[in-house]
Amino acid sequence: MKHSSRLYKRNSSRAMSSSMLKNLITLLLLTLSIQAYGQFEEWCIADEQTPDDELQKATEWACEMGGADCSKIQVNQPCYLPNTIRDHASYVFNNYYQRFKHKGGSCYFNSAAITTDLDPSHGSCKYELLP
């Protein structure tokens, strides 16, 4: 009787381990699929703590050397207003980040930028979000 009791416990333990493993694998796959389908939507914006002169330098680099499309922050364009260096930098940083994030580009800009999961679009100024 003792032998069958130990055998039952061992088999029960294996079944529990197998069940737990299946649950963990399912959870892992679910987590990965959520991440792949938009869980990590993020935009790159100017850090509130960065001084304007640093934002200006980083914006100039992104527009002139970095390959960002800065046409939408020009006068009479959808992202010109509000006409502040912080708002312009945010648009430019995000444009660069979205265009180059899969090619090694980052949202760093010499510590002038941060990522956010809140869409910074406003009015007619739409911030890109590329998968």
BAFI-3210 file (N, C-alpha, C; in Angstrom, 3 decimals, decimal comma, padded with zeros to 6 digits):
// residues 131
n [1|2|3|4|5|6|7|8|9|10|11|12|13|14|15|16|17|18|19|20|21|22|23|24|25|26|27|28|29|30|31|32|33|34|35|36|37|38|39|40|41|42|43|44|45|46|47|48|49|50|51|52|53|54|55|56|57|58|59|60|61|62|63|64|65|66|67|68|69|70|71|72|73|74|75|76|77|78|79|80|81|82|83|84|85|86|87|88|89|90|91|92|93|94|95|96|97|98|99|100|101|102|103|104|105|106|107|108|109|110|111|112|113|114|115|116|117|118|119|120|121|122|123|124|125|126|127|128|129|130|131]
n.u [000,810|001,949|003,828|002,280|001,119|003,331|004,033|001,760|001,971|004,375|003,729|001,621|002,990|004,642|002,698|001,676|003,946|004,298|001,903|002,217|004,439|003,393|001,515|003,220|004,640|002,539|001,796|004,147|004,211|001,848|002,492|004,626|003,271|001,478|003,269|004,322|002,178|001,580|001,675|003,886|003,819|005,510|006,638|009,058|010,155|011,064|012,920|011,613|013,362|015,593|017,724|016,914|018,980|020,408|018,434|018,062|020,549|020,488|018,219|018,990|021,078|019,616|017,975|019,787|021,975|021,143|019,006|016,302|012,957|012,184|010,343|007,679|007,727|008,110|007,227|003,752|003,179|001,841|002,940|004,165|003,128|002,625|005,072|007,716|010,966|011,031|008,657|009,108|011,486|010,569|008,853|010,696|012,598|010,985|010,310|012,798|013,408|011,297|011,787|014,337|014,615|014,624|016,952|019,037|018,885|018,247|016,359|017,829|019,645|021,814|021,045|018,800|016,245|013,312|011,379|007,871|004,687|002,409|000,563|001,888|000,694|-001,116|-003,837|-003,579|-001,124|000,348|002,027|004,222|003,943|005,599|005,573]
n.v [-001,180|001,232|001,560|002,003|004,389|006,128|006,003|007,126|009,748|010,531|010,373|012,163|014,466|014,745|015,166|017,596|019,223|019,082|020,238|022,801|023,648|023,702|025,740|027,904|028,116|028,745|031,232|032,687|032,685|034,095|036,583|037,362|037,544|039,631|041,753|041,847|042,776|045,548|046,259|047,614|050,299|053,176|056,508|059,046|061,751|065,150|065,549|066,918|068,074|068,879|071,479|074,269|075,008|072,649|071,030|072,380|071,962|069,160|068,875|070,237|068,544|066,164|067,006|067,968|066,146|063,654|062,603|062,978|063,936|067,122|068,830|069,269|070,939|073,433|076,892|077,460|074,756|071,562|070,942|073,168|074,909|074,434|076,998|076,264|075,389|073,010|071,642|071,435|069,960|067,576|066,607|066,221|064,473|062,221|061,647|060,948|058,740|056,909|056,410|055,230|053,340|050,574|050,178|050,569|053,113|055,344|056,658|058,800|061,105|062,492|062,414|064,056|063,270|061,223|058,167|057,610|056,160|057,423|058,946|061,723|063,368|066,228|068,330|069,194|068,106|065,198|062,594|060,217|056,646|053,888|050,418]
n.w [000,000|000,805|-001,202|-003,540|-002,823|-002,742|-005,448|-006,633|-005,631|-006,848|-009,605|-009,631|-008,946|-011,196|-013,154|-012,258|-012,553|-015,311|-016,164|-015,065|-016,512|-019,111|-018,766|-018,181|-020,605|-022,329|-021,240|-021,716|-024,558|-025,059|-023,927|-025,597|-028,045|-027,537|-027,211|-029,780|-031,220|-030,797|-028,087|-027,225|-028,159|-028,850|-028,631|-029,352|-027,531|-026,617|-023,645|-020,746|-018,928|-020,274|-021,284|-023,452|-025,288|-025,631|-026,704|-029,093|-030,400|-030,709|-032,296|-034,610|-035,430|-035,946|-038,052|-040,001|-040,232|-039,346|-040,804|-040,341|-041,212|-041,401|-042,375|-041,555|-039,366|-040,219|-041,008|-041,448|-041,664|-040,507|-037,928|-036,948|-035,027|-031,528|-031,599|-030,351|-029,154|-027,754|-028,534|-031,303|-031,288|-030,132|-032,155|-034,255|-033,086|-032,707|-035,362|-036,443|-034,764|-035,328|-038,035|-038,042|-035,990|-036,369|-037,598|-035,960|-034,899|-032,159|-029,350|-028,055|-028,315|-027,082|-024,386|-024,465|-025,013|-024,436|-024,253|-024,715|-023,974|-024,544|-027,006|-028,562|-030,420|-031,621|-032,374|-035,754|-036,001|-036,412|-034,944|-036,159|-036,013|-036,426|-037,120]
ca.u [000,000|002,831|004,472|001,345|000,934|004,493|003,931|000,721|002,529|005,375|003,014|000,874|003,978|005,035|001,567|001,618|005,078|003,995|000,838|002,802|005,301|002,504|000,965|004,293|004,904|001,390|001,921|005,259|003,780|000,860|003,233|005,359|002,344|000,971|004,341|004,479|001,019|001,257|001,795|004,990|003,770|006,209|007,077|010,246|009,886|012,064|012,848|011,247|014,470|016,711|017,732|016,598|020,149|020,719|017,389|018,345|021,674|020,047|017,277|019,784|021,760|018,632|017,488|020,859|022,863|020,515|018,054|014,901|012,181|011,826|009,485|006,394|007,863|008,346|006,100|002,548|003,066|000,976|003,580|004,891|002,598|003,232|006,412|008,710|012,038|010,668|007,672|009,767|012,427|009,797|008,418|011,878|013,150|010,117|010,441|014,062|013,293|010,419|012,424|015,598|014,683|014,913|018,273|020,008|018,637|017,676|015,742|018,790|019,960|022,696|020,192|017,808|014,940|012,805|010,255|006,583|003,662|001,275|000,690|002,045|000,017|-002,036|-004,424|-003,237|000,230|000,286|003,317|004,257|004,230|005,851|005,814]
ca.v [000,000|002,395|001,682|002,614|005,766|006,885|006,039|008,092|011,076|010,829|010,629|013,397|015,540|014,901|015,761|018,988|019,898|019,158|021,224|024,121|023,973|024,081|027,063|028,896|028,280|029,487|032,610|033,292|032,927|035,169|037,826|037,712|037,949|040,956|042,701|041,940|043,421|046,897|046,533|048,531|051,508|054,249|057,673|059,682|063,180|065,909|065,433|068,201|068,609|069,261|072,919|074,582|075,023|071,246|070,578|073,005|071,230|067,818|069,042|070,564|067,325|065,235|067,541|068,175|064,997|062,410|062,074|063,201|064,816|068,267|069,724|069,554|071,953|074,719|077,832|077,058|073,297|071,082|070,832|074,399|075,420|075,625|077,309|076,215|074,439|071,708|070,992|071,087|068,876|066,349|066,096|065,785|063,280|061,092|061,317|060,215|057,468|055,999|056,048|054,505|052,451|049,194|050,182|050,941|054,453|055,318|057,873|059,230|062,503|063,015|062,511|065,120|062,711|060,054|057,531|057,663|055,322|058,302|059,587|063,179|064,102|067,275|069,059|068,654|067,552|063,768|061,955|058,888|055,450|052,812|049,124]
ca.w [000,000|000,849|-002,506|-004,480|-002,382|-003,239|-006,904|-006,926|-005,355|-007,871|-010,852|-009,414|-008,989|-012,607|-013,858|-011,860|-013,184|-016,729|-016,293|-014,787|-017,644|-020,228|-018,439|-018,335|-022,040|-022,860|-020,769|-022,446|-025,934|-025,023|-023,673|-026,809|-029,098|-027,186|-027,510|-031,230|-031,825|-030,374|-026,663|-026,998|-028,977|-028,155|-029,368|-028,787|-027,341|-025,864|-022,191|-020,126|-018,138|-021,138|-021,626|-024,849|-026,173|-025,941|-027,629|-030,391|-031,010|-031,093|-033,404|-035,800|-035,871|-036,517|-039,327|-040,979|-040,403|-038,929|-041,768|-039,970|-042,082|-040,555|-043,154|-040,894|-038,305|-040,883|-040,972|-042,174|-041,742|-039,412|-036,607|-036,632|-033,761|-030,939|-032,098|-029,278|-029,445|-027,152|-029,403|-032,567|-031,000|-029,936|-033,458|-035,007|-032,427|-033,009|-036,778|-036,572|-034,052|-036,063|-039,299|-037,907|-034,821|-036,772|-038,231|-034,938|-034,368|-030,812|-028,814|-027,048|-028,603|-026,039|-023,187|-024,614|-025,353|-023,707|-024,930|-024,031|-024,583|-024,797|-028,316|-028,386|-031,497|-031,169|-033,497|-037,075|-035,932|-036,124|-034,754|-036,758|-035,220|-037,383|-036,466]
c.u [000,861|003,465|003,540|001,075|002,087|004,432|002,890|001,246|003,523|004,696|002,219|001,803|004,425|003,929|001,460|002,748|004,825|002,926|001,370|003,678|004,471|001,919|002,002|004,600|003,769|001,467|003,035|004,855|002,759|001,538|003,968|004,425|001,749|002,019|004,467|003,337|000,617|001,359|002,851|004,973|004,518|006,688|008,279|009,980|011,031|011,834|012,598|012,411|015,647|016,639|017,511|017,812|020,571|019,695|017,636|019,473|021,239|019,083|018,018|020,513|020,774|018,157|018,577|021,675|022,153|019,514|016,595|014,241|011,643|010,892|008,201|006,505|008,167|007,078|004,989|002,412|002,355|001,617|004,414|004,428|002,364|004,698|007,395|009,774|011,676|009,677|008,291|010,730|011,673|009,360|009,601|012,475|012,305|010,231|011,707|013,931|012,437|011,072|013,599|015,688|015,002|016,261|019,344|019,836|017,974|017,005|016,650|019,109|020,748|021,918|019,127|016,398|014,597|011,698|009,012|005,621|002,364|001,500|000,769|001,383|-000,947|-002,543|-004,106|-001,842|000,166|001,694|003,259|004,478|004,377|006,151|007,258]
c.v [001,254|002,637|002,367|004,070|006,643|007,037|007,073|009,513|011,481|011,161|011,920|014,602|015,801|015,580|017,246|019,774|020,088|020,221|022,637|024,565|024,414|025,469|028,162|029,159|029,070|030,959|033,354|033,614|034,052|036,520|038,283|038,180|039,322|042,012|042,903|042,708|044,704|047,198|047,600|049,699|052,582|055,304|058,250|061,180|063,828|065,726|066,821|068,865|069,087|070,747|073,141|074,550|073,603|070,668|071,123|072,264|069,866|067,875|069,350|069,336|066,384|065,699|067,582|066,925|063,658|061,811|062,211|064,116|065,947|069,242|070,115|070,547|073,332|075,586|077,341|075,546|072,783|071,030|072,061|074,963|074,274|075,766|077,417|075,197|073,052|070,950|070,567|069,920|067,553|065,758|065,507|064,511|062,058|060,672|060,505|058,815|056,460|055,530|055,094|053,517|051,007|049,068|050,632|052,334|054,374|056,647|058,375|060,720|063,170|063,325|063,597|064,590|061,509|059,417|057,652|056,718|056,112|059,043|061,105|064,010|065,123|068,037|068,393|068,037|066,097|063,192|060,550|057,807|054,316|051,521|048,693]
c.w [000,000|-000,514|-003,506|-004,111|-002,864|-004,756|-007,331|-006,733|-006,431|-009,200|-010,771|-009,514|-010,423|-013,396|-013,527|-012,523|-014,665|-016,995|-016,071|-015,950|-018,841|-019,992|-018,615|-019,800|-022,688|-022,481|-021,508|-023,882|-026,015|-024,826|-024,925|-027,908|-028,809|-027,520|-029,007|-031,872|-031,128|-028,903|-026,410|-027,976|-028,207|-029,130|-028,642|-028,709|-026,568|-024,373|-021,612|-019,394|-018,979|-021,473|-023,129|-025,768|-026,550|-026,907|-029,035|-031,112|-031,518|-032,273|-034,691|-036,328|-036,575|-037,888|-040,386|-041,270|-040,190|-039,887|-041,384|-040,992|-041,226|-041,262|-042,418|-039,742|-038,897|-040,812|-041,902|-042,380|-040,485|-038,021|-036,250|-035,276|-032,791|-031,361|-030,928|-029,655|-028,903|-028,033|-030,733|-032,370|-030,836|-031,266|-034,237|-034,398|-032,756|-034,468|-037,021|-035,971|-034,836|-037,354|-039,126|-036,747|-035,191|-037,481|-037,246|-034,367|-033,003|-030,481|-027,701|-027,192|-027,486|-024,760|-023,275|-024,830|-024,480|-024,550|-024,053|-024,730|-024,798|-026,104|-028,135|-029,488|-030,900|-032,377|-034,825|-037,112|-035,474|-036,068|-035,328|-035,711|-036,217|-036,632|-036,550]
res [m|k|h|s|s|r|l|y|k|r|n|s|s|r|a|m|s|s|s|m|l|k|n|l|i|t|l|l|l|l|t|l|s|i|q|a|y|g|q|f|e|e|w|c|i|a|d|e|q|t|p|d|d|e|l|q|k|a|t|e|w|a|c|e|m|g|g|a|d|c|s|k|i|q|v|n|q|p|c|y|l|p|n|t|i|r|d|h|a|s|y|v|f|n|n|y|y|q|r|f|k|h|k|g|g|s|c|y|f|n|s|a|a|i|t|t|d|l|d|p|s|h|g|s|c|k|y|e|l|l|p]
***
